[in-house]
């Protein structure tokens, strides 16, 4: 794959990125670690604990002081390198909360990082001050995971969106930790903002955030209508819904599609639009039939 792995790319003043060599059906070209600041840095989404990636990020830092290592969430392609970078730079790990999972079941997305140990957890609206005046503010965006944060660069208009908004694909939302209702609320929360540009952890920058968010919300609403229509036609199991709703899907993504359908069904059940029956079947609720 032609991609600038392990190289510092300058995107604009005070924003650079280093691409990890971990491409996959879920990560696109790989995880993008952002270096924000000029003389003093914040490292956003340190990435997977790969020696080549950690070495590339340290080289990109170039001896500059690091105020914080900020994690949007704790999937294994985002937070594990925080420990190695903390050891190398002395910077604290600041950002999302640790995640306590109620289920050890299989996941369609990257596994969670069980060793993530932040020095400080940021709540919605709390900030990191760095580099003589820059402010990086946490924006709580649960949905993809319950602990997901975006980070807003005050005075610049850039929002670092982690996996909440990606630049190449829709986001995987897999229960039990992924929550479709929370994800949709978080998308609408971002639409109410006026951010200039999104820098996602995977894919290209989003230069028209409102238009892009409108498309993501519309896509999820269309998928919801499709699922309700299939249920009304008697397609009642998640595998059958996936087969009907995602024709020609890459086999490696079937698990993710099943998780997303499950997330939609759980949200629809919470809103009283569907019911779960015996044998892992689903039907429209009587009032919605």
N, C-alpha and C positions, 0 to 999 in steps of 0.2 A: 504494500500500500504506500503510495507516495504521500508522505506526511512529514512535517518538520519535527520529528521526534527529538526530544532532549536538547532543544535549542531555545534560547530566549528570543521571542518575537516581541517587538515593541508595537503595540496597537495604537496608542496615543500617549500624550504626555502623562507620565506617572502610572501607566498601566502596561504591563508586559505579561506574557504567558509562556509556560513551558508545557509541552504536550507529552504525556506519559505514553510509553510503548505498550499499551494494553487495549488495542482495538478488538472489538467483538460485536455481535449483533445487538448488544445492549449499550455499548459505550461508543459506537461509531468509530472515529479514528483514535479514540482514547480519551482519558481524563485530562482536562486542561487545568493546570495550576496557575493561578494569577498572582503576580507580584505587583502590589499597589503601593505607590509612593516613589520618591526620588532618592532622598538621602537617608530616610528611615522607612522601612517597609512593613507592610502586612502581607503575609502569604495566605491566600484564600484557597481552600481545598488542596491541601498538600499532596493528596493523591495516594496511589498504592505504595506499599513498602517494597519497592523495587530498588536495588542498589543503583542501577543506571539512572533512574528517575531522581532519586534523592541526590545523587552526585550532580546531576544537571541543574537541579534547583539551587543547590549550594553554590555551584559555579555562577549561576545567574544572579544570586544575591551579591556575589563579588565582595564579601567582607563588610557590606553595609549593615548597620544595626537593624534588627528585626524586632518590631514592637510587639507583634502577636502572630500566632499561627491560628487562623480562623477556619473552622469547619462548618459547612452548611448542613451536613448530616453524616451519619455513620455507616454508610455502605463501604464495603471493602475497597472500592476504587477511589474513595474520597479522603478518609481520615487516617489510615494506618501510618502513613509517612510522617504524621505529626510527631511521633515519638523520636524518630531519627533526626528530624529537623530541630526539635527542641534540644536534643543532646548536642547538636552541632552549633546551634546559635545561642542557646540559653533563653530563647523567647518562650513565653507562656503559651499554652494552648487555650484559646478563648473561642467561644461560639456556642454551638448547639449543645443541648443536654445529652448525657448518656442515655441509651435506649435499653429499657428492661422489657424483653419480649415475653409474652405469655405463651408463645408457641414455638416449638423447635422444629416445626414442619418444614418441608422443602420450599424454597423460594425460587421464583422465576428470575428475579433480579439478582444483582450481586449480593453475597452474604453480608450480614452486619458485622461490624468490627467490635468484638467483645472486649477488647483491651483499651478502648478509647477512654481516656481519663482527663477531662479538661481541668485546667487550673481555675477557670472562671466560666460560668454559664451566662450567656446574654439573654435577657428577656426582650420581648418586642419593644423596640424603641430605644434600647440601650446602645451605647456607642463606644467605639475605640477611637481615641484621639492620637494622632501620630504625625510625624514628618512636619512639625512646625505649624500645624493648622488644619490638616485634613481630618475629616470625621467620617468614620465608617459605622453606619447604623444598622442594627439587626431589624429585619422585617420577618416576623413569624409567618411561615407559609406551610402549615401542616397539610398533609394529603398524600404525597409520594411516600413520606414517612411522617410519623407524628412529631418528630423533633426537628423538622426541616426549617432552616432559616435562609433567607436571602440577605445580602448585604448591600446597602445603598451608600454610594460615595458622595457625601454632601459637597455641594459646590461644583460638582462635575456632572451630575445627572445620570451617572452609570449605576445600574443595578446588577449585581452578580447573583445569578439565579440558580446556581447549583443544578439540581435535576428537576426543580419545579417547572421551569420552562427551559426546554432544550432547543438547540438551533437546527436540529435535523429530523426530529421525530416527536411524536406525542410521548408523554411520560407514562411509565408503567406505574400502576396503582394496584398493589396486591395486598389483600387482607392477610392476616388480621391487623397489621400495623398500618398498611395503606388504607385510606378512607376516601371514597369518592366524593361524599358530601363535603368533607373538609377541603379536598382538592379543588372542587368547584368554587367554594367560598374563597379560597386563597387566590384563584385566578381572578375572581371578581374584585378582590381587594387590590390586586395589582392594577386592574383596569381603572380603579378610582384614583390612581396615582398619575403623575405626569413625568415618568422617567424618560430620559433622552434615548437610552440605549440599554439593551440587555446583553450581558456577557455570561453565557451558559457554560456549564462544565463540559458539555459535549455539543459540538457543532459550531456553526458560524455565529457571530454576533447578530442580534435581532435589532435592526435599525428602525423599524416601525412598530414599537411595542404594542400600541393600542390595536392596530390592525391585526397583528399576530395573535394577541390574546382573544380578540373577537373570533378569530378562526378556530382557536383551540376550544373555546367554550361552545361554539357552534358544532364542532366535530363531536364533542361529548354528548351534546343534546341529541344530535342525529343518531349516535350509537344507542342512546337510551330509547329513542323511539323505535329503532330497529329491533332491539331486544323485546320491547313490549309487543311489537307486531309479531315476532316469532313465537312468543308465548301464546298469543291469541290464536296462532295457527296450529298449536299443539306441539311445538318444539320446546321441550320442557327440561332438558338437562344441559349443564354447562358445556360438555363436549359437543353436543349436538348444536347448541347455539354458536359455538366457536366455528364449527364446520360450515354452518350456513352464513355466518356473518363475516368470516374471513376467508373467502375462497382463494386457494393458491398460496396460503400462508407458508412461509419458510418453517419447516418442522422445528427448528431451533427456537421459534418464537411462540409455539403453541401453548407452552406453559404460561408465558406472560399474558397471552390473549385470554386464557382461562381465568387467570387471576383478575384481569381487568373486568371481564364479564361478571365474575363473582362480586367484585367491588360495586359494579352497577346494581346488581340484584340486591345486595345488602342495603344500598342507599334507597332503592325503590321500595324495599320492604319497610324501612324506617319511615318512609313517607306514605305508607299505607296503600301502595299501588300494586304490590305483588305479595304472594304468600309462598312459604316454603312447605312442601309436602313430604310424603314418605319417599324413601329411596333417592334422596337428593334431587328431587324434582321441584320445579317452580311453576306457578300458575298466576294469572292475573287475579287480583283480589276481586271478590264479587261485585264490589262497587265500581270496579274499573273494567269489568269484563264487557 
